[in-house]
Amino acid sequence: MITRLAGAAIRAFLVILLIATPSLVLPGIPTEITQIVTLIALFGAGLTFFEYASTYPGLVEFRDAPPFNRIRFGSLFVTVFLLSLLVSGSIAPTETTQLVGWIGATIGRVIDFPYSPVRLVVLMLPPEAPVSHVHLVRDAAGLAYLISLVTLAVFLILQRIHRWPLRRGSFNVWVNLPTFDPTAGGDVVERLERDARFNIALGFLLPFLTPAVIKSATSLFGAVSLDSPQTLIWTVTAWAFLPASLFMRGIAMGRIAMMITEKRKMSSEDEGNAGLLPV
């Protein structure tokens, strides 16, 4: 119990640090923004604490199957932190922010080719946007998208090396997939495989669809300029992180479906061998 509560408290603190990072890094944050960020951070910390402190699962998937959520949180934190430094460099440059800006500009120029997700994000901006702002959005999108790709590569490598999710022995579907009902009907393997394909397809298409949908909605809601530093950081982070998270979820559910299939084959073979034994 004490270990569980301590782990939940540490995770809650990390959530507060994550949400407060842009406000801590960016200069000249208004008091109203700070108060809103504090309220959101406390709410996220409370939700995280009660989720991990409870014995029974709630909403967080793969709670007892590390390092799935650790990789996702690490990717999210690195993205928010680096984008905060990148945007801070456009307001009050320092040696560190200039280094991050140079890295972001290099990555942005490389990934910014026709029909790429980064190019679609840039085209989402209004035509009258300043060139410096366009370059900032491009660099932020390129940096965030590269981090998401590295996150997927790290997860795939660790999955192969540590035979995830069997590193700790058995895998409890109910605890790690609380929103998935195995008794809802139909074969569990088929449903897992279908959900895996859907998540992977959506994760692949989302970086392309999101800017296109926002661009097409400008006639109704107006053009998206991303002038606010906080809005720029969180919008680009969500644009890059959500597809990577869906990719990881699809890969994980496909892996679980494969494990169940292998378990069924082993059980069938054991039953067949038992039937061959002399009476």
MIKOL-20689 format. One record per residue (C-alpha): residue in one letter; z, x, y. Coordinates in pm, whole numbers, padded with zeros to 5 digits, always signed. Layout:
REM residues N
AZXY ...
REM end
This chain:
REM residues 279
M+00000+00000+00000 I+00096+00276+00246 T-00221+00468+00169 R-00433+00158+00221 L-00267+00078+00555 A-00302+00437+00673 G-00670+00440+00582 A-00724+00108+00759 A-00549+00237+01072 I-00763+00552+01078 R-01081+00345+01041 A-00968+00111+01319 F-00910+00408+01550 L-01256+00545+01470 V-01409+00208+01557 I-01231+00216+01894 L-01361+00568+01954 L-01714+00463+01862 I-01723+00164+02096 A-01559+00357+02380 T-01781+00666+02350 P-02043+00565+02611 S-01769+00477+02860 L-01597+00810+02795 V-01914+01018+02830 L-02102+00841+03109 P-01979+00908+03464 G-01897+00637+03716 I-01832+00345+03481 P-01717+00034+03676 T-01374-00110+03605 E-01521-00441+03486 I-01732-00265+03224 T-01430-00066+03107 Q-01228-00382+03059 I-01504-00549+02858 V-01547-00238+02642 T-01171-00225+02581 L-01165-00588+02470 I-01459-00538+02232 A-01306-00217+02095 L-00975-00390+02022 F-01152-00678+01851 G-01360-00441+01636 A-01052-00236+01549 G-00857-00545+01447 L-01140-00671+01230 T-01174-00332+01064 F-00801-00293+01007 F-00752-00633+00844 E-01066-00587+00633 Y-00957-00255+00485 A-00585-00336+00473 S-00635-00647+00262 T-00651-00634-00115 Y-00927-00890-00144 P-01275-00834+00001 G-01399-01008+00313 L-01722-00918+00489 V-01765-00541+00457 E-01993-00448+00169 F-01944-00141-00053 R-01586-00109+00069 D-01476+00081-00242 A-01800+00272-00299 P-01791+00576-00072 P-01972+00742+00092 F-02198+00442+00170 N-02008+00312+00473 R-01905+00661+00578 I-02269+00765+00604 R-02354+00454+00803 F-02061+00501+01040 G-02138+00871+01082 S-02499+00792+01164 L-02395+00525+01414 F-02141+00751+01583 V-02380+01047+01609 T-02650+00823+01753 V-02420+00669+02016 F-02270+01007+02109 L-02602+01189+02146 L-02764+00904+02337 S-02461+00895+02567 L-02506+01266+02637 L-02879+01213+02687 V-02832+00932+02938 S-02545+01117+03107 G-02778+01411+03164 S-03005+01192+03374 I-02709+01102+03599 A-02492+01417+03611 P-02662+01701+03420 T-02461+01976+03254 E-02557+02254+03015 T-02471+02038+02714 T-02659+01733+02838 Q-02959+01949+02929 L-02966+02087+02576 V-02950+01736+02428 G-03217+01626+02676 W-03447+01909+02571 I-03401+01821+02204 G-03462+01454+02275 A-03773+01527+02483 T-03916+01747+02208 I-03854+01486+01939 G-03981+01207+02162 R-04309+01383+02233 V-04364+01454+01863 I-04292+01100+01743 D-04462+00928+02038 F-04807+00879+01886 P-05020+00562+01877 Y-04868+00270+01680 S-04547+00461+01613 P-04215+00277+01657 V-04129+00501+01953 R-04458+00419+02126 L-04390+00047+02076 V-04049+00086+02241 V-04211+00259+02538 L-04475-00014+02567 M-04195-00269+02577 L-04100-00150+02927 P-04254-00313+03234 P-04560-00143+03388 E-04373-00070+03713 A-04099+00128+03537 P-04054+00481+03682 V-04199+00766+03481 S-03858+00933+03452 H-03709+00617+03304 V-03999+00581+03061 H-03945+00938+02943 L-03571+00874+02906 V-03631+00567+02689 R-03890+00756+02486 D-03655+01050+02429 A-03367+00819+02334 A-03583+00623+02091 G-03721+00938+01932 L-03376+01091+01890 A-03227+00771+01745 Y-03519+00719+01507 L-03494+01076+01377 I-03121+01030+01313 S-03195+00714+01114 L-03449+00900+00900 V-03204+01183+00837 T-02941+00926+00742 L-03169+00779+00475 A-03247+01127+00341 V-02876+01216+00321 F-02794+00894+00138 L-03074+00944-00115 I-02968+01305-00180 L-02601+01215-00226 Q-02698+00924-00448 R-02884+01161-00679 I-02626+01438-00677 H-02310+01227-00722 R-02466+00945-00930 W-02353+00689-00671 P-02185+00443-00712 L-02039+00564-01046 R-01862+00866-00900 R-01524+00692-00931 G-01598+00530-01263 S-01657+00155-01279 F-01824-00046-01003 N-01676-00383-00906 V-01954-00611-00781 W-01711-00870-00643 V-01522-00620-00426 N-01824-00425-00305 L-02060-00721-00258 P-01831-00999-00131 T-02121-01201+00014 F-02317-01189-00312 D-02228-01465-00558 P-02318-01362-00916 T-02266-01722-01036 A-02500-01883-00782 G-02772-01927-01043 G-03051-01724-01194 D-03040-01380-01345 V-02823-01137-01151 V-03065-00848-01195 E-03359-01047-01065 R-03162-01162-00761 L-03044-00809-00687 E-03396-00672-00718 R-03532-00948-00494 D-03267-00881-00230 A-03335-00508-00257 R-03708-00553-00196 F-03641-00790+00094 N-03398-00548+00264 I-03630-00251+00221 A-03930-00443+00354 L-03732-00575+00650 G-03591-00229+00721 F-03944-00086+00727 L-04088-00359+00951 L-03799-00408+01194 P-03866-00099+01413 F-04221-00227+01464 L-04142-00598+01496 T-03849-00579+01739 P-04038-00424+02035 A-04335-00653+01970 V-04115-00964+01970 I-03932-00855+02287 K-04262-00777+02456 S-04407-01115+02364 A-04096-01289+02499 T-04124-01133+02846 S-04310-01439+02974 L-04005-01654+02894 F-03710-01423+02965 G-03864-01156+03188 A-03939-00791+03122 V-03681-00568+02954 S-03620-00265+03173 L-03313-00107+03007 D-03197+00014+03348 S-02827-00008+03262 P-02708+00307+03079 Q-02483+00110+02843 T-02762-00138+02766 L-03005+00145+02696 I-02765+00323+02462 W-02666+00021+02256 T-03013-00135+02246 V-03182+00181+02121 T-02896+00247+01880 A-02924-00101+01729 W-03304-00069+01712 A-03278+00248+01504 F-02956+00185+01310 L-03015-00167+01176 P-03339-00081+00990 A-03176+00227+00837 S-02877+00018+00733 L-03106-00241+00572 F-03293+00038+00391 M-02966+00175+00255 R-02852-00171+00147 G-03182-00233-00032 I-03166+00102-00210 A-02803+00038-00308 M-02873-00309-00449 G-03171-00173-00641 R-02945+00095-00785 I-02688-00167-00891 A-02960-00376-01058 M-03071-00066-01249 M-02713+00000-01362 I-02674-00355-01493 T-03005-00329-01679 E-02900-00002-01840 K-02563-00152-01935 R-02734-00446-02101 K-02962-00215-02299 M-02664-00012-02419 S-02483-00329-02524 S-02790-00453-02714 E-02827-00120-02892 D-02458-00119-02986 E-02486-00472-03125 G-02797-00373-03319 N-02631-00068-03466 A-02327-00274-03560 G-02551-00518-03745 L-02689-00233-03959 L-02346-00123-04082 P-02267-00210-04447 V-02024-00492-04503 
REM end
